[in-house]
Amino acid sequence: MTLLFGSGNFLTMERGFFADRANVTEYCAMPQKCNIYGFSDWYKVGKVCVKYFNRPRNFTDAEFDCRARAPGAHLVSVHSKQNNDYLLCIVKKFQPNKLRIWLGAFELFKSGQFLWLDGSFWNYQIWTRGEPNHMYTSTEECVEMNWKEIGKWNDASCNVKKRYICAFRVNDILKPGSEKEE
């Protein structure tokens, strides 16, 4: 059951991983709407505006779709627990029963080093226990969220189709003379 408040925040009652057990009521704080003209259905998360896309695509197709959505857009990068929580909240709002999404990270040439597609610094990570396990599979080079543990990351095969979140830096849109939506 989900209760939506006028602020856009909501409370959910979710079924747990075990039959007949429910998690406690969970409050999900939605980020503010992006206040840039033409992007009012996007959300402000840190220094970027983000939007959830419900059409599953493989990692490459999702990235190219993001690039077509806004100037400088890429699959989303994550740089703090708060931003990770905001992304989880967005996914729960739009697709509460299918939480797995692509993030904008990939492993560089099977080196064990992960990079963000937008070129930002890798300064935060929250892997599911035992992940990344790319060294055992050599086929998992892209990063997803919400595989076994909600809110945590996993390395996955880039060919699998998943939903995704796109992001663009606010400064890439707001140039001198551009309009802000009030």
C-alpha positions as YAML, in Angstrom:
chain: A
units: angstrom
residues:
- id: 1
  name: MET
  ca: [0.00, 0.00, 0.00]
- id: 2
  name: THR
  ca: [1.33, 3.48, -0.84]
- id: 3
  name: LEU
  ca: [0.11, 6.79, 0.56]
- id: 4
  name: LEU
  ca: [1.09, 9.83, -1.51]
- id: 5
  name: PHE
  ca: [1.26, 13.25, 0.15]
- id: 6
  name: GLY
  ca: [0.93, 16.63, -1.56]
- id: 7
  name: SER
  ca: [4.67, 17.18, -1.15]
- id: 8
  name: GLY
  ca: [5.36, 14.19, -3.41]
- id: 9
  name: ASN
  ca: [6.72, 12.18, -0.48]
- id: 10
  name: PHE
  ca: [5.10, 8.87, 0.31]
- id: 11
  name: LEU
  ca: [4.80, 6.05, 2.80]
- id: 12
  name: THR
  ca: [4.83, 2.45, 1.63]
- id: 13
  name: MET
  ca: [4.03, -0.88, 3.22]
- id: 14
  name: GLU
  ca: [6.06, -3.53, 1.46]
- id: 15
  name: ARG
  ca: [6.05, -7.30, 1.57]
- id: 16
  name: GLY
  ca: [9.38, -8.68, 2.74]
- id: 17
  name: PHE
  ca: [11.51, -11.37, 1.13]
- id: 18
  name: PHE
  ca: [9.84, -14.00, 3.35]
- id: 19
  name: ALA
  ca: [6.25, -15.07, 2.81]
- id: 20
  name: ASP
  ca: [3.71, -13.52, 5.17]
- id: 21
  name: ARG
  ca: [6.20, -11.04, 6.59]
- id: 22
  name: ALA
  ca: [5.92, -7.33, 5.93]
- id: 23
  name: ASN
  ca: [8.55, -4.69, 6.40]
- id: 24
  name: VAL
  ca: [7.76, -1.75, 8.66]
- id: 25
  name: THR
  ca: [6.15, 1.26, 7.04]
- id: 26
  name: GLU
  ca: [8.85, 3.09, 5.14]
- id: 27
  name: TYR
  ca: [9.01, 6.82, 4.46]
- id: 28
  name: CYS
  ca: [10.46, 7.79, 1.12]
- id: 29
  name: ALA
  ca: [11.55, 11.41, 0.71]
- id: 30
  name: MET
  ca: [11.27, 12.42, -2.93]
- id: 31
  name: PRO
  ca: [13.77, 14.98, -4.21]
- id: 32
  name: GLN
  ca: [12.49, 18.34, -5.44]
- id: 33
  name: LYS
  ca: [11.43, 18.77, -9.05]
- id: 34
  name: CYS
  ca: [14.05, 20.12, -11.42]
- id: 35
  name: ASN
  ca: [13.21, 23.80, -11.95]
- id: 36
  name: ILE
  ca: [14.54, 24.10, -15.48]
- id: 37
  name: TYR
  ca: [12.18, 25.00, -18.31]
- id: 38
  name: GLY
  ca: [11.36, 21.93, -20.37]
- id: 39
  name: PHE
  ca: [12.52, 19.51, -17.68]
- id: 40
  name: SER
  ca: [9.83, 19.92, -15.01]
- id: 41
  name: ASP
  ca: [9.19, 16.14, -14.95]
- id: 42
  name: TRP
  ca: [12.81, 15.53, -13.88]
- id: 43
  name: TYR
  ca: [14.04, 15.62, -10.25]
- id: 44
  name: LYS
  ca: [16.98, 17.50, -8.72]
- id: 45
  name: VAL
  ca: [19.47, 15.13, -7.09]
- id: 46
  name: GLY
  ca: [22.67, 16.85, -6.00]
- id: 47
  name: LYS
  ca: [24.01, 18.87, -8.94]
- id: 48
  name: VAL
  ca: [22.05, 16.93, -11.56]
- id: 49
  name: CYS
  ca: [18.50, 16.55, -12.77]
- id: 50
  name: VAL
  ca: [17.35, 12.94, -13.15]
- id: 51
  name: LYS
  ca: [14.46, 11.08, -14.74]
- id: 52
  name: TYR
  ca: [13.36, 7.46, -14.50]
- id: 53
  name: PHE
  ca: [12.63, 5.58, -17.73]
- id: 54
  name: ASN
  ca: [10.36, 2.55, -17.59]
- id: 55
  name: ARG
  ca: [11.24, 0.98, -20.97]
- id: 56
  name: PRO
  ca: [13.88, -1.72, -20.39]
- id: 57
  name: ARG
  ca: [17.01, -1.41, -22.54]
- id: 58
  name: ASN
  ca: [20.46, -2.92, -22.48]
- id: 59
  name: PHE
  ca: [23.20, -0.76, -20.97]
- id: 60
  name: THR
  ca: [24.43, 0.72, -24.27]
- id: 61
  name: ASP
  ca: [20.95, 1.51, -25.60]
- id: 62
  name: ALA
  ca: [19.98, 3.08, -22.26]
- id: 63
  name: GLU
  ca: [23.07, 5.32, -22.36]
- id: 64
  name: PHE
  ca: [22.35, 6.43, -25.94]
- id: 65
  name: ASP
  ca: [18.73, 7.13, -25.02]
- id: 66
  name: CYS
  ca: [19.93, 9.31, -22.12]
- id: 67
  name: ARG
  ca: [22.23, 11.25, -24.45]
- id: 68
  name: ALA
  ca: [19.24, 11.99, -26.70]
- id: 69
  name: ARG
  ca: [17.10, 13.25, -23.80]
- id: 70
  name: ALA
  ca: [19.08, 16.33, -22.71]
- id: 71
  name: PRO
  ca: [22.35, 18.12, -23.42]
- id: 72
  name: GLY
  ca: [25.19, 16.33, -21.63]
- id: 73
  name: ALA
  ca: [22.92, 13.59, -20.28]
- id: 74
  name: HIS
  ca: [24.19, 10.12, -19.34]
- id: 75
  name: LEU
  ca: [23.03, 7.22, -17.22]
- id: 76
  name: VAL
  ca: [23.08, 8.49, -13.64]
- id: 77
  name: SER
  ca: [26.20, 8.51, -11.47]
- id: 78
  name: VAL
  ca: [25.94, 8.34, -7.67]
- id: 79
  name: HIS
  ca: [28.17, 10.26, -5.29]
- id: 80
  name: SER
  ca: [26.56, 9.98, -1.84]
- id: 81
  name: LYS
  ca: [24.22, 7.88, 0.27]
- id: 82
  name: GLN
  ca: [21.61, 10.63, 0.13]
- id: 83
  name: ASN
  ca: [21.69, 10.67, -3.67]
- id: 84
  name: ASN
  ca: [21.52, 6.86, -3.75]
- id: 85
  name: ASP
  ca: [18.47, 7.03, -1.44]
- id: 86
  name: TYR
  ca: [16.80, 9.64, -3.68]
- id: 87
  name: LEU
  ca: [17.29, 7.42, -6.74]
- id: 88
  name: LEU
  ca: [15.82, 4.46, -4.86]
- id: 89
  name: CYS
  ca: [12.83, 6.58, -3.86]
- id: 90
  name: ILE
  ca: [12.24, 7.63, -7.48]
- id: 91
  name: VAL
  ca: [12.34, 4.01, -8.66]
- id: 92
  name: LYS
  ca: [9.97, 2.93, -5.87]
- id: 93
  name: LYS
  ca: [7.52, 5.67, -6.83]
- id: 94
  name: PHE
  ca: [7.38, 4.83, -10.53]
- id: 95
  name: GLN
  ca: [7.92, 1.05, -10.53]
- id: 96
  name: PRO
  ca: [7.61, -0.39, -7.00]
- id: 97
  name: ASN
  ca: [7.52, -4.00, -8.22]
- id: 98
  name: LYS
  ca: [10.49, -3.84, -10.61]
- id: 99
  name: LEU
  ca: [13.28, -1.98, -8.85]
- id: 100
  name: ARG
  ca: [16.36, -3.08, -10.84]
- id: 101
  name: ILE
  ca: [17.88, -0.21, -12.83]
- id: 102
  name: TRP
  ca: [21.07, 0.59, -14.71]
- id: 103
  name: LEU
  ca: [23.46, 3.09, -13.17]
- id: 104
  name: GLY
  ca: [25.98, 4.86, -15.37]
- id: 105
  name: ALA
  ca: [29.04, 2.85, -14.35]
- id: 106
  name: PHE
  ca: [31.07, 0.15, -16.04]
- id: 107
  name: GLU
  ca: [34.24, -1.85, -15.42]
- id: 108
  name: LEU
  ca: [37.23, -0.64, -17.43]
- id: 109
  name: PHE
  ca: [38.64, -3.50, -19.55]
- id: 110
  name: LYS
  ca: [38.04, -6.19, -16.91]
- id: 111
  name: SER
  ca: [40.49, -4.40, -14.62]
- id: 112
  name: GLY
  ca: [38.34, -4.33, -11.49]
- id: 113
  name: GLN
  ca: [38.21, -0.53, -11.74]
- id: 114
  name: PHE
  ca: [34.77, 1.01, -12.27]
- id: 115
  name: LEU
  ca: [34.19, 4.36, -13.97]
- id: 116
  name: TRP
  ca: [31.21, 6.71, -14.39]
- id: 117
  name: LEU
  ca: [30.11, 7.40, -17.97]
- id: 118
  name: ASP
  ca: [29.80, 11.13, -17.23]
- id: 119
  name: GLY
  ca: [33.50, 11.28, -16.32]
- id: 120
  name: SER
  ca: [32.86, 12.17, -12.68]
- id: 121
  name: PHE
  ca: [35.11, 10.92, -9.89]
- id: 122
  name: TRP
  ca: [34.38, 7.49, -8.34]
- id: 123
  name: ASN
  ca: [33.95, 8.66, -4.75]
- id: 124
  name: TYR
  ca: [31.07, 6.51, -3.48]
- id: 125
  name: GLN
  ca: [30.01, 2.88, -3.78]
- id: 126
  name: ILE
  ca: [27.51, 0.64, -2.01]
- id: 127
  name: TRP
  ca: [27.85, -2.90, -3.33]
- id: 128
  name: THR
  ca: [25.64, -5.84, -2.43]
- id: 129
  name: ARG
  ca: [27.52, -8.32, -0.25]
- id: 130
  name: GLY
  ca: [29.91, -10.38, -2.41]
- id: 131
  name: GLU
  ca: [29.84, -7.87, -5.27]
- id: 132
  name: PRO
  ca: [31.33, -6.91, -7.57]
- id: 133
  name: ASN
  ca: [32.15, -10.47, -8.56]
- id: 134
  name: HIS
  ca: [33.32, -9.71, -12.09]
- id: 135
  name: MET
  ca: [36.55, -11.54, -11.45]
- id: 136
  name: TYR
  ca: [34.60, -14.80, -11.37]
- id: 137
  name: THR
  ca: [32.31, -14.29, -14.36]
- id: 138
  name: SER
  ca: [34.15, -11.93, -16.75]
- id: 139
  name: THR
  ca: [30.78, -11.13, -18.32]
- id: 140
  name: GLU
  ca: [29.52, -8.65, -15.74]
- id: 141
  name: GLU
  ca: [30.92, -5.25, -16.64]
- id: 142
  name: CYS
  ca: [27.99, -2.85, -16.06]
- id: 143
  name: VAL
  ca: [26.50, -1.63, -12.78]
- id: 144
  name: GLU
  ca: [22.90, -2.05, -11.68]
- id: 145
  name: MET
  ca: [21.03, -1.11, -8.51]
- id: 146
  name: ASN
  ca: [18.53, -3.22, -6.50]
- id: 147
  name: TRP
  ca: [19.53, -6.75, -7.49]
- id: 148
  name: LYS
  ca: [19.49, -8.78, -4.24]
- id: 149
  name: GLU
  ca: [19.65, -5.97, -1.70]
- id: 150
  name: ILE
  ca: [17.44, -2.92, -2.19]
- id: 151
  name: GLY
  ca: [19.50, 0.25, -2.60]
- id: 152
  name: LYS
  ca: [22.76, -1.61, -3.23]
- id: 153
  name: TRP
  ca: [24.74, -2.25, -6.39]
- id: 154
  name: ASN
  ca: [25.73, -5.27, -8.45]
- id: 155
  name: ASP
  ca: [27.88, -5.82, -11.52]
- id: 156
  name: ALA
  ca: [25.72, -7.35, -14.25]
- id: 157
  name: SER
  ca: [25.82, -8.35, -17.88]
- id: 158
  name: CYS
  ca: [25.52, -5.24, -20.06]
- id: 159
  name: ASN
  ca: [23.27, -7.07, -22.55]
- id: 160
  name: VAL
  ca: [20.39, -7.58, -20.13]
- id: 161
  name: LYS
  ca: [17.51, -5.12, -20.50]
- id: 162
  name: LYS
  ca: [16.73, -3.03, -17.41]
- id: 163
  name: ARG
  ca: [14.97, 0.20, -16.61]
- id: 164
  name: TYR
  ca: [17.24, 3.19, -16.01]
- id: 165
  name: ILE
  ca: [17.69, 6.73, -14.76]
- id: 166
  name: CYS
  ca: [19.19, 9.48, -16.91]
- id: 167
  name: ALA
  ca: [20.92, 12.56, -15.51]
- id: 168
  name: PHE
  ca: [22.32, 15.85, -16.74]
- id: 169
  name: ARG
  ca: [24.30, 18.50, -14.90]
- id: 170
  name: VAL
  ca: [22.19, 21.55, -14.17]
- id: 171
  name: ASN
  ca: [25.04, 23.79, -15.33]
- id: 172
  name: ASP
  ca: [25.00, 22.09, -18.77]
- id: 173
  name: ILE
  ca: [21.50, 23.48, -19.33]
- id: 174
  name: LEU
  ca: [21.61, 26.77, -17.45]
- id: 175
  name: LYS
  ca: [23.69, 29.06, -19.62]
- id: 176
  name: PRO
  ca: [23.62, 32.87, -19.45]
- id: 177
  name: GLY
  ca: [20.25, 34.05, -20.74]
- id: 178
  name: SER
  ca: [18.47, 30.70, -20.27]
- id: 179
  name: GLU
  ca: [15.11, 30.71, -18.55]
- id: 180
  name: LYS
  ca: [14.31, 29.09, -15.26]
- id: 181
  name: GLU
  ca: [10.85, 27.73, -14.63]
- id: 182
  name: GLU
  ca: [9.26, 29.30, -11.58]
...
